[in-house]
């Protein structure tokens, strides 16, 4: 493998690029559909840094994998019922 400097090699750069190409990025309207939150709420969560997002030259993008993980982490776990004696 060719080294570009330090420990970075061409294969590592290639794999990172492939991973980025294979990710699905969506805009606010699509994130709203996915989460069932209003676009206004999505924007508010972005401004308060409550939801994972990417800002790229003024555009706000969302990685669907990050959104799905965020939703999963936001689940409220049920309290176990106390056993009746």
Z-matrix of the N, CA and C atoms (Angstrom, degrees):
N
C 1 1.448
C 2 1.516 1 110.37
N 3 1.319 2 115.41 1 142.25
C 4 1.463 3 119.87 2 178.45
C 5 1.516 4 110.30 3 -83.63
N 6 1.315 5 115.54 4 137.83
C 7 1.451 6 119.61 5 176.30
C 8 1.518 7 109.06 6 -99.89
N 9 1.327 8 116.35 7 138.66
C 10 1.461 9 121.54 8 179.42
C 11 1.520 10 112.10 9 -96.78
N 12 1.279 11 117.37 10 -7.07
C 13 1.458 12 121.42 11 -175.60
C 14 1.505 13 108.18 12 135.45
N 15 1.296 14 116.42 13 134.11
C 16 1.456 15 118.79 14 -176.71
C 17 1.517 16 109.22 15 65.77
N 18 1.301 17 116.80 16 -141.24
C 19 1.469 18 121.51 17 -178.56
C 20 1.521 19 113.02 18 -100.17
N 21 1.327 20 117.92 19 5.66
C 22 1.460 21 121.22 20 -179.12
C 23 1.520 22 109.14 21 -80.08
N 24 1.320 23 116.32 22 130.11
C 25 1.461 24 119.21 23 178.93
C 26 1.526 25 109.89 24 -122.52
N 27 1.287 26 116.22 25 164.61
C 28 1.462 27 122.70 26 -177.02
C 29 1.528 28 110.41 27 -59.66
N 30 1.308 29 117.74 28 -40.99
C 31 1.475 30 120.86 29 -178.49
C 32 1.526 31 110.92 30 -62.80
N 33 1.324 32 117.09 31 -41.13
C 34 1.461 33 120.51 32 179.35
C 35 1.520 34 110.26 33 -62.22
N 36 1.318 35 116.95 34 -44.85
C 37 1.462 36 121.14 35 178.80
C 38 1.518 37 110.07 36 -62.36
N 39 1.320 38 117.74 37 -42.20
C 40 1.455 39 122.30 38 179.60
C 41 1.533 40 110.77 39 -62.01
N 42 1.340 41 117.07 40 -45.24
C 43 1.461 42 120.62 41 -178.98
C 44 1.523 43 111.09 42 -65.11
N 45 1.329 44 117.21 43 -39.88
C 46 1.464 45 120.25 44 177.66
C 47 1.521 46 110.08 45 -63.14
N 48 1.319 47 116.93 46 -43.13
C 49 1.464 48 121.31 47 179.59
C 50 1.520 49 110.58 48 -62.14
N 51 1.345 50 117.09 49 -44.42
C 52 1.464 51 121.20 50 178.47
C 53 1.527 52 111.15 51 -61.11
N 54 1.321 53 116.74 52 -41.47
C 55 1.461 54 120.33 53 179.05
C 56 1.520 55 110.58 54 -63.07
N 57 1.310 56 117.75 55 -40.20
C 58 1.459 57 121.05 56 179.65
C 59 1.531 58 110.99 57 -68.00
N 60 1.307 59 117.83 58 -38.99
C 61 1.462 60 121.21 59 -179.89
C 62 1.525 61 110.37 60 -65.77
N 63 1.339 62 117.20 61 -37.04
C 64 1.459 63 121.44 62 -176.23
C 65 1.518 64 113.36 63 -79.65
N 66 1.333 65 118.97 64 -11.28
C 67 1.462 66 120.78 65 177.89
C 68 1.520 67 109.43 66 -75.85
N 69 1.307 68 114.93 67 151.64
C 70 1.466 69 119.96 68 178.03
C 71 1.517 70 108.62 69 -108.28
N 72 1.317 71 115.33 70 118.34
C 73 1.454 72 121.56 71 178.59
C 74 1.522 73 109.06 72 -106.02
N 75 1.327 74 115.75 73 137.09
C 76 1.454 75 120.21 74 -177.81
C 77 1.524 76 110.10 75 -127.62
N 78 1.325 77 115.31 76 162.73
C 79 1.466 78 121.27 77 179.82
C 80 1.533 79 109.90 78 -94.73
N 81 1.330 80 115.61 79 179.37
C 82 1.460 81 121.69 80 -174.59
C 83 1.526 82 112.74 81 -57.06
N 84 1.314 83 117.92 82 -44.60
C 85 1.467 84 120.31 83 -178.34
C 86 1.530 85 111.83 84 -60.72
N 87 1.333 86 116.14 85 -41.80
C 88 1.465 87 119.96 86 178.94
C 89 1.527 88 110.78 87 -70.10
N 90 1.333 89 116.85 88 -37.41
C 91 1.471 90 120.61 89 176.94
C 92 1.522 91 109.96 90 -64.01
N 93 1.322 92 115.80 91 -35.43
C 94 1.458 93 121.20 92 177.48
C 95 1.530 94 110.29 93 -63.22
N 96 1.317 95 117.06 94 -43.22
C 97 1.465 96 121.36 95 177.96
C 98 1.524 97 111.12 96 -65.00
N 99 1.321 98 116.22 97 -42.51
C 100 1.456 99 120.67 98 -177.76
C 101 1.525 100 111.92 99 -65.50
N 102 1.330 101 116.78 100 -41.35
C 103 1.465 102 121.06 101 -175.88
C 104 1.519 103 113.13 102 -92.27
N 105 1.333 104 117.36 103 -14.39
C 106 1.471 105 123.37 104 -175.24
C 107 1.530 106 111.98 105 66.46
N 108 1.345 107 115.82 106 24.27
C 109 1.463 108 121.87 107 174.39
C 110 1.517 109 108.54 108 -102.69
N 111 1.320 110 117.05 109 151.43
C 112 1.456 111 120.75 110 178.08
C 113 1.529 112 109.64 111 -68.27
N 114 1.340 113 117.32 112 148.04
C 115 1.471 114 119.72 113 177.79
C 116 1.534 115 112.42 114 -54.38
N 117 1.330 116 116.82 115 -36.49
C 118 1.464 117 120.49 116 178.61
C 119 1.535 118 110.37 117 -61.45
N 120 1.330 119 116.70 118 -40.34
C 121 1.465 120 121.37 119 178.77
C 122 1.522 121 110.29 120 -66.59
N 123 1.326 122 117.06 121 -41.62
C 124 1.470 123 121.47 122 177.61
C 125 1.528 124 109.63 123 -58.74
N 126 1.332 125 116.43 124 -46.48
C 127 1.474 126 120.11 125 179.34
C 128 1.524 127 111.46 126 -61.11
N 129 1.330 128 116.19 127 -42.33
C 130 1.465 129 120.84 128 178.77
C 131 1.530 130 110.62 129 -62.51
N 132 1.329 131 116.86 130 -44.47
C 133 1.459 132 120.80 131 178.63
C 134 1.533 133 111.15 132 -62.20
N 135 1.328 134 116.38 133 -36.42
C 136 1.467 135 120.06 134 177.11
C 137 1.526 136 110.73 135 -64.90
N 138 1.321 137 116.18 136 -46.07
C 139 1.468 138 119.40 137 -177.78
C 140 1.524 139 111.23 138 -64.94
N 141 1.335 140 116.99 139 -28.68
C 142 1.464 141 121.37 140 178.88
C 143 1.533 142 112.28 141 -94.48
N 144 1.340 143 115.89 142 2.17
C 145 1.468 144 123.18 143 179.85
C 146 1.527 145 112.22 144 57.81
N 147 1.324 146 115.57 145 42.68
C 148 1.457 147 121.36 146 179.05
C 149 1.531 148 112.61 147 -97.90
N 150 1.324 149 116.22 148 -13.24
C 151 1.459 150 121.56 149 -176.82
C 152 1.530 151 107.95 150 -129.04
N 153 1.329 152 118.30 151 138.59
C 154 1.468 153 119.24 152 -179.95
C 155 1.529 154 111.30 153 -68.54
N 156 1.321 155 116.29 154 129.11
C 157 1.459 156 121.02 155 179.95
C 158 1.521 157 110.30 156 -153.68
N 159 1.321 158 114.82 157 170.94
C 160 1.454 159 122.75 158 179.83
C 161 1.519 160 107.68 159 -125.44
N 162 1.319 161 117.37 160 132.89
C 163 1.465 162 120.80 161 173.75
C 164 1.516 163 106.99 162 -108.31
N 165 1.308 164 115.74 163 121.32
C 166 1.453 165 121.50 164 -177.03
C 167 1.519 166 108.83 165 -131.75
N 168 1.313 167 115.92 166 104.04
C 169 1.471 168 121.83 167 -179.79
C 170 1.526 169 112.29 168 51.86
N 171 1.324 170 116.02 169 43.93
C 172 1.455 171 120.86 170 177.67
C 173 1.515 172 114.65 171 90.33
N 174 1.321 173 117.41 172 -16.31
C 175 1.467 174 120.63 173 178.65
C 176 1.529 175 109.07 174 -87.91
N 177 1.315 176 115.97 175 141.84
C 178 1.459 177 121.27 176 176.58
C 179 1.522 178 107.53 177 -105.69
N 180 1.325 179 115.81 178 123.20
C 181 1.461 180 122.04 179 -179.28
C 182 1.518 181 109.80 180 -123.54
N 183 1.328 182 115.46 181 155.98
C 184 1.451 183 122.03 182 179.91
C 185 1.520 184 108.80 183 -130.09
N 186 1.312 185 116.16 184 136.21
C 187 1.458 186 122.07 185 173.32
C 188 1.531 187 106.14 186 -87.20
N 189 1.314 188 117.28 187 123.68
C 190 1.463 189 120.19 188 -175.54
C 191 1.526 190 112.07 189 -60.70
N 192 1.335 191 117.52 190 -34.14
C 193 1.463 192 119.99 191 177.91
C 194 1.527 193 110.41 192 -64.21
N 195 1.340 194 116.50 193 -41.88
C 196 1.467 195 120.51 194 178.39
C 197 1.524 196 111.07 195 -64.27
N 198 1.331 197 116.68 196 -41.03
C 199 1.464 198 120.24 197 179.42
C 200 1.526 199 111.65 198 -64.89
N 201 1.321 200 116.31 199 -42.19
C 202 1.458 201 119.77 200 178.87
C 203 1.525 202 110.92 201 -64.16
N 204 1.323 203 117.48 202 -40.13
C 205 1.469 204 121.30 203 177.15
C 206 1.529 205 110.30 204 -66.00
N 207 1.334 206 117.24 205 -39.83
C 208 1.464 207 121.97 206 178.33
C 209 1.530 208 110.51 207 -62.07
N 210 1.323 209 116.43 208 -43.34
C 211 1.461 210 120.57 209 177.52
C 212 1.530 211 110.88 210 -63.22
N 213 1.314 212 116.13 211 -43.37
C 214 1.467 213 120.55 212 179.39
C 215 1.530 214 110.60 213 -62.20
N 216 1.312 215 117.22 214 -43.39
C 217 1.469 216 121.54 215 179.19
C 218 1.527 217 111.94 216 -67.10
N 219 1.322 218 116.94 217 -22.55
C 220 1.466 219 121.09 218 -177.67
C 221 1.524 220 113.16 219 -86.05
N 222 1.310 221 116.29 220 -4.09
C 223 1.468 222 119.41 221 -179.54
C 224 1.523 223 110.39 222 -61.32
N 225 1.305 224 115.72 223 139.05
C 226 1.455 225 121.61 224 175.00
C 227 1.520 226 107.06 225 -91.79
N 228 1.310 227 115.33 226 121.75
C 229 1.460 228 120.17 227 -178.88
C 230 1.527 229 109.31 228 -80.70
N 231 1.331 230 117.34 229 138.45
C 232 1.467 231 119.58 230 179.80
C 233 1.525 232 111.10 231 -70.21
N 234 1.319 233 114.98 232 148.15
C 235 1.453 234 120.53 233 174.64
C 236 1.517 235 107.31 234 -81.36
N 237 1.293 236 115.51 235 134.33
C 238 1.470 237 118.47 236 179.81
C 239 1.530 238 109.12 237 -66.03
N 240 1.290 239 114.66 238 138.28
C 241 1.459 240 120.88 239 178.69
C 242 1.523 241 109.34 240 -67.78
N 243 1.305 242 115.22 241 137.21
C 244 1.464 243 119.25 242 174.94
C 245 1.518 244 108.59 243 -71.56
N 246 1.290 245 115.78 244 134.08
C 247 1.468 246 118.13 245 179.68
C 248 1.523 247 109.42 246 -73.93
N 249 1.297 248 114.85 247 135.29
C 250 1.461 249 120.38 248 179.31
C 251 1.527 250 109.25 249 -83.11
N 252 1.311 251 115.30 250 136.69
C 253 1.472 252 119.30 251 -178.72
C 254 1.492 253 110.30 252 -108.48
